[in-house]
Amino acid sequence: MQEPEVQNKVYLGDLLLRAEVINADSLQDALSLSQRMHVKLGRVLTMQGHLTEQHMAAAEQITALIEYGDLTLEQGVKAIQMVCNQNIDLKTAMNRLSQAVDTGTASNRLGELLQAASILTPAHLRRGLKNYLDTGVPLGRVLVNTGIISESILHAGISAQRLIFKRLINREQAVCALRTAYLDRSTLEEALKKHNLESVVAAPTFGLGELFVYAGIISDNALVTAREIEIVEEKELEQVFLECGYASKICLTGAGNILQMLQEGLVVQDVAAHLLRKVKDAKSFEEVQAALSNFEDFDQENIESVDFTEIIKGSALLSQEELEAASAESLQSRKPLLQTLVEKGKLTSAAAEAIKQLKTRLDIGSLQLEQAVIALAYSFENDLPLEETIDYFGWSNTASR
């Protein structure tokens, strides 16, 4: 088989100098020693502690990719900076670089979807991508942190990507739904229904990420960021959780066992959340096994639950008389109270959903009643998504231990 021809001769030292990984004096010293000792430059630089063995191996691979025309010089310099400064492997760096390369064709990348939906300008996207490459912070989180998009739009964008990858919707449908969600300040699911795509809005799954959120260990926003990394860098969610410091290998093993118990009907979600919080800081697999073997100690009936009416009364969304009337009608019609309140026009669907989310947080102990009441009232007074409000007050991870 014929070897590919070198298109551009590139010197390793020059590349490292351009990437500002070493300075000119250090390079000159290393070159002199390399010539006197008849040792490769890369070996000298690692022996002198300028680069690690892993970083040097990546730099040598990048040099070859440039020489054979698979990378431009500019891309190679950026790749070396990412590997060395962010301490990531070459594959991850290349994945991140590919997200920032303009292919000239429409793609399903998050930034391009948001730009196509007229949520981002080209300038916003360029600045966001530069920040992403320089820091390693996912593009979506960069855009939220700089105030370009809201948490709810980031969530919608990631959800749209996942639906495209599952081939449940196409790019055009995703862009239209994102635009609607942005203009109506609604969720992606509501926007899809508005575009007659109810069939793709399946019942929500309860997997690893949802379990960690339900247990109050990470926030919804943290899960969205993890999902973005999962898609962009083509990693398993468990690996992303490890790299982000959300959980240890021991905890993730326990979480997998808990999800299996949940699927087999041995526990309900509230008990699963309590078990996960119990094994979160486990130091050994034996400790996890001991905790899970006693799962029957968590009796669902003994888990303290907060009534919807306590949240509604505390936030002053309805008067006592309105609540009593709705409660009576709910009992008579045998319909849930929140459903009755929505049907009677006393609550919006958004308010009912927010109250459900708050009740879940109260039941698992990740919020106190007073915090839930404040969050609900502040959310509606300022027209903010509930998750953003909880983050604003710093209550995302206040689960009791």
N, C-alpha and C positions, 0 to 999 in steps of 0.2 A: 504494500500500500504506500502511495506517495505521500511524503510528509508535507504539511501545509507550509507555504513559503512565508518567511518573515517579511512583513510589509513596512514596518517602521522600527528601526533600531532604537531601543529605549534602554538607558542605563539605570540600574537599580538605585544608585546613589543620588542621581539627579531627581528621580521620582520621589525619593524620601525627603529630599531637600525641598522640592516643590510643595510637598504635603506638610512641611514644617514639623516633621517628626524628629528630625535632627537639624543641627545648625551647620554652617559651612566649616567652622573650625573642627567640629567633631568628625565631619565627613572626611576632611583632609587628613586628620590623624589616623582614621581608620583605613583610608586608602594607602597611606604610607606603610602602615603595619601589615596590611594585606599583601603588598608587593614584597616586603622584606621577608615575611614568614611563608610566602606562597600559600596563603589561606584565602578562601573566598571572602569577599567583602561582607556578605551577609553573616558569615560565621563570626567575623571580627566584631561586628556591631552587636551581635547577641552576647558575645563573651564580655564586651565592655558594658553591657546592661542598657544599651540604647533602645533595644527592642526585645520582646520576649521571643521564644522559639516559634510560638503560634503566630504572632504578628509578622515575623519575618517570613514564615512560610506563605502567609496570605499575600505579603508584598511581592514575593517572587512569582506567585501565581498571577497576580494583577499585572506585573511587568510582561509576562508572557501573553496575557490576553490583549494587552495594548499592541504588542509586537505583531500579533497575528490578526489584528484588525477587529477583534471582538469587543474592544472598549476604546473609547477615545481617550486621549491624554487627560482631558479634564475629568472624565468619569473615573479614570484610574486614580488620579490624585484624591478625588472625593472619597473613593472606596477605601483607600489607605487611611485617610483621616478618620473615617467612620470606624474601621476595624480597631485602630490604635486608641483613638480618643474615647470611643464608646464601649470598648472592650467587647465587641461582638465578633462572631465568626464571619468568614467571607460570604457564605451563603446568605446569611441575614442581610449583610451589607448590600449584596447584589439584588436581593429582593426589594430592599428599600430604594435602591437606585432605579430599579425598573418602574417603580410607582411614580417617579418624578420625570421619566423620559416621555417626551411628546412623540407619540407614534404616528401622529397625523390622521388617525382614524378614531372614531368614537369607541370608547371602552366603558367597562362597568366599574372603573375605579371610583372610590367615594368622591373625590374632588371633582372629577369630570361629571358625575351624575348631578352633584349639587350645582355645578356651573351650568349644565344643560337645563336645569330647572330654574335658572335665573336667581338662584339663592346666593351664589358666589360670583364675583367678577373675576376676570382673568388675573388681575393684579392681586386680589385676595389669594387666589390659588397659588400663584408664583411665590408670594411671601410665605404662605403656609408650608409649601413644599420645601423651601429653603430652610425654614425653621425645623422641619421634620428631619431633614438630612443632617443638619448641624447638631441637633440635640438627641435624636432618636425618639422623641415624644411623638406618638401617632398623630397623623394629620388632623383627624377629627378632634382630638383633644387640644391640639394647637389652635384650631379655629374657635373652639369654645373658650379657651383661656384668653384669647385675644379679643373676644366679644364679637366675632364675625357671625357666628351662629349660636343658637341656643342648645341646651342639652336635649330638648325634645326633637329638634331637627337632626342632631347627631344620631339620636336613637332611631329616628325614621330612616336616615340614610343607611345605617348599618343593617336595619331590617330589610330595606329594599334590596341591598346587595345579596343578602342571604336568600331572599325569594328568587332573585335572578339566578343565583348559582344552583338553586334547587329546580330551576326551570319551571317555576310556577307562574312567573310573569316575565315579559320581555323588557328590554331597556326602555322602549318608548312608554310602556305602561308605568314603569317605575318612575320615570321623569315626570310624567303627568301627575301621578299620585303625590310625589314629593312637592311639586309646585302647589297642589291643592292643600296639602298639609301645612305648608309654609304660609299661604295666604289666609287660610281658615284658622290657623293656630290649633290644628287638630292633630290626632295621631295618624300614623300611616294607615292603620287598620280602618279608621273612619274614612280616610281619603279613598282607600281602595273600594270601600262599599259605595261611595259616592260615584265612582267610575264603573259601577256594576261588576265588581270583581270580588263579590262576597265569597265565592267558592275557594279563593286562595287564602282567606283569613281563617285559618284552621284554629282549633282549640289550642291554647298555649301549652307548650310542653313544659315538663318539670324535670330539668336535668341538673347537671353539676352546678352551672352558674346560678340557676334559679334557687337551688338549695342553699347556696352560700348567701344569696341576697335575703331569702326568707328567714335564715337564721340570724340575720343582722351582722354577719361577719364582713361583708363588703356591701357597698351601695350599688344601686342600679347603674349609676354613672360609671363606677369601676368595672362593672360587668360589660357595659357598652364598649369601654376602652379595650378590655380583654378580647371581646368579639372582633374588634377592628384589627388588633394584632393577629388574632387567629386567622383572619381572612388574608390580610396583607402579606404576612410572613409565612403563611402556609404551615402553621404549627397546630398541634393538638391543644385544646383548651387547657388540659391539665399542665402541659409544658408552659403555657403562658402564665398560669396561676403561680407556678414555681418561680418563674423568672421575675414576675411582678411582686413576689413576696406575699401573695395572698394566702398561701398555704404551704406546708411542708409535704414531703413525700408520704410521711406517716399519716398526716391529716387527710391527704387525697385518697390514700388507701381506705381509710375509714369512711370517707365520703362515698366512695364507690360501693362499699358494703351496705351503707345506709340506703343508697338509691336502689340497690337490689332488694333490700327488705321492703322498701316502699312499693316497688313494682310487684312484689309477691303478696302484697296486702298484709304484711306482718305489722306494719306501723302506718300511721297517718302522717300528714305533712307536719303538723305541730310537734309530734313526737320525734320525727326525723330531724327537725330543726334543733330540738333540745339535745339530741344525741350528737349532732355535729358540733354544737357548742361545747359539749363535754369532751370531745376528742380533739378539738382544735389545737390544743397545746400539748397533746400527748407526746411523750419522749420516746416511746417504743411501740412496736406493733403489738406486743403483749398487753400494753396498757389500753390500746384500742380494742383488742379482742375482749378484754375484761369488761370494758364499758358497754360494748354492744351485746355481750352475752346476758347483761342485766337489763335489756331494753324494756322488759315488762314492768320494771320499776316505774316507768313513766306512763302512768295511767291517763289516757286522754281525758277522762272525766274530771281528773284532779288538776288539769291545767287551767289556771285562772283565765277567764275570758271577760272581755269588756263588751257591754251592750252597745249597739249602734246609737241608741238614744242618748247615752252619756256624752258621746262625741258631738252629736247634733245640738244638744242642750247647751253644752259648754261653749260652743262656737257661736251661739245665738243666731243660727241660720233660720230656725223656726221657733215660734212661741210654744209654751207648754200646752196651750189649748190645741194648736195645730198638730202637735205630736200625739196628743191623746186621741184626737179624732182620727188621725191616720192609723194609729195602733189598733183602734177598735175596728176600723174598716179592713185592716190587714188580717185581723183574726177572723172576721166574718167571711171574707173572700178567700181565706186560706192562701194568701200571697205573701211573699216576703215584704217586710216593712219598707225597705228601700225601693222596691219595685212599685209599691203602692204610692209612695211619695213622688216618684218620677211620673207615673201615670196621671196623678192628680195635678201635676204641674208645680208641686211644692219644691222639688229639687230638680236640677238638670242632671243629665246622664253623667256629665263630667264630675259633678259634686258627689253623686252616689258612688262613682268609681273611686274617688279620692277617699271617701269615708271607709270603703272596703279596705283600701290599702292601709289606712291608718289603723283600722281594727286589727289587721294582721300583725302590724308592728307592735301594737299594744299587747296582743296575745302572746307574742314570743319575747316580750320584754325589751325590744330595741328602742321603744319610746315610752315615756310616761304620759298619762292622760293629759296633764297640763301642756306638755309639749305638742301633743297631737291637736289639741284645741287651738293653740296659737298658730301652728302650721296651717291648719285648715282655714282659719280666718284670714291670715296674712296672704295665703295663696290666692284667695278669691278677691280680696280687697285690692291686690296689686296685679291681678291677672297673670299669675305665674304658675307654671307647672308645679305640682306638689313636690316632686323630687328636687327641683331647683330650690324650693323654699326650705326643705329640710337641710340641704347642703348649705344654704345661706346661713342658717342658724348653727351649723356645725354639729348636727345631730345624726349624720349618716351612719356613724359607727358607735352609737352610745349604748349598745346592747349590754345589759347587765350580765356580769359573770357569775 
